[in-house]
Amino acid sequence: MKQLLFLLLLPVVSYSQFSFPNFKEQDKQLHFAAGMITGAAGYSFIYNKTNNKKHAILGGIATSLAAGIGKELFDSAIMGNKIDDQDLIATVLGGITINVTIPLFKKRKSKYKQLDKVIGGYKYWLGDK
């Protein structure tokens, strides 16, 4: 699973390093931060509804993508039909970054608690019924 994740993220990271010569611009940093905020909000909302990490990760990335597309459509209406694809990429990369990071710090559920519910706990094994 970790190798698959690495292979999926490798093109994103390499593309981001070479396509953002102006990533020091404050606008790109704000788009990245907005992607992280919307991605985290999408992740937490979907995880609370489904308790499924994979759906939450995909939902968080989709939320950041939707926020980026919405912002770029709004900007294009103001600036005369000019969509900046680097702003959209920065927003989505922010969403991907936070959605890959959140599961690393979430506490895993203990399988012993699930086993206790199925067989009746430790007292069952000790002979105390």
N, C-alpha and C positions, 0 to 999 in steps of 0.2 A: 504494500500500500504506500509506503514512504517513497519507494522508487517511482511509482506511478505519479505521485504528487510532484516529485522532483522533475520528472519528465514533462509534466504539464506546465509547471511554473518556469522552466528554463527558457522557453521562447518569450514568455512575458517579461522576464527580468532582462534578458539580453536585448529585447526590442526597446524596453524602457530606457536602458542605458544609452542606446545610440539614437533614439528618436527624440530625446529631450535635451538638446544642447542648452536650452533656456529654462531648465527646471528650477533655476535659482530665482526665476521671476516669482513674484508674490502671488500672481494670479494662479499659476500652476499649483503652488503650495496650498492655496485656499481650496482649489478643486480637489486635491488629494485629501485634505482634511474633511471636506464635505462628503467625499466618498467613504471615508472611514466612519463618520458619524451616521450616515444613512445606512451603511452596511451593517454596523453594529445594531442599529435600531431594528433593521429587518431581520437580522439573525435572532435577536432576543425575542421579538414578537413571534416568529415562526417556531422557534424552539419551545417557547412556552405553550404554544397551541398544539404542537405535534410530538414533542419529546424525541425528535429524530434529528441527529446532528447533520446528516447529509442533506436533508431537506432544508434545514436552517442555513447551511452554508450556501447552497444554491439560491435560496430566497434572499439572503443578505447581498449576494453579488448582483442578483437581479434588481434589488432595491436600489443599489448604488448606480447600476446602469440606467434605471428609469429616472433617477434624480439627475444624472448627467445629461441624458437626452432631453429631459424637460428644461433644464437650465440652458442648454445650447439652443433649443427652439425658442426660448424666451429671448436669449441674446440675439439670435438671428432676426427676430422681429424688430428689435431695437436698432441693430447695426445694419440693417438692409440686406438680409438673406446671406449673411456670412457666418458659417458654422466652423468653429475652431476644433478640429479633430483631436488636437493635443490636449485640449481641456477635457474632452470626453474621455480620453485615455487616462488622464491623470485621475479623474473621478473614479473610474472603474478600477484602476490599480489601487486606489485607497480602499475600495470595498473588498478587493481580493486580499489585500494585506491584512485587514482586520478580521476577515472571515477565516483566514487560515490560522491566525494567531489565537483567536478566542478558544477554539477547542484544545489548544495546547495547555491552557491554564485552567480549564474546567476540571473539577474533581470527578473521577470515574466512580460509577456506582459499584457498590460491593455486591458480588454474586452471592455472598453468604446471606445477606438480607433476603434475597429472592429464595434461597434454599430454605431459610427459616419459615417463610410463608408457605412453602409447599409441604414440608414434612413436619411442621409443628414446632420447630425450634430445637435448642440444644437439650431441653429436658427430655425430649423423645428418645434421644440417643443414650441418655443416662439411666433410663428406665423409670423416670418419674413421669407418670401420665396424669 
